Amino acid sequence: MSKTPRIRIPPEVKKYVFERDKYQCQSCGETTGETNLSIDHIIPLFRGGQNDISNLQTLCLTCNQQKSSNIDSRFQRYFKL
């Protein structure tokens, strides 16, 4: 499996993902008023994930750092990586 090149996520895509996820961390449920949010790849690029909007999620910085380059545990059963 080859690593997908990292590209800058355009501001309009970030805005769409934040709105789709209701400005809420998809792991712990924190909201933008409670913490800093970021955009994260569900399947990391390092593990062959794509730069597709369906592979992006909103995470707080704490959850994003804990996840690191692992596959989000909520999705691991669907992927054999």
Long-range contacts (C-beta under 8 A, 24 or more apart in sequence): 1-47, 1-48, 1-81, 2-48, 3-45, 3-46, 3-48, 4-45, 4-48, 4-49, 4-50, 4-51, 5-45, 6-45, 6-51, 7-51, 9-39, 9-51, 9-56, 13-39, 13-53, 13-56, 14-39, 16-53, 17-53, 17-56, 17-57, 17-58, 18-58, 21-57, 21-58, 23-58, 24-58, 25-58, 25-59, 25-60, 25-63, 26-57, 26-58, 26-59, 27-59, 27-60, 27-63, 27-67, 27-72, 27-74, 28-60, 28-62, 28-63, 30-60, 35-60, 35-61, 35-62, 36-60, 36-61, 37-61, 38-64, 40-64, 40-67, 42-71, 42-72, 42-75, 43-71, 43-72, 43-75, 43-79, 43-81, 44-69, 44-70, 44-71, 47-71, 47-81, 48-81
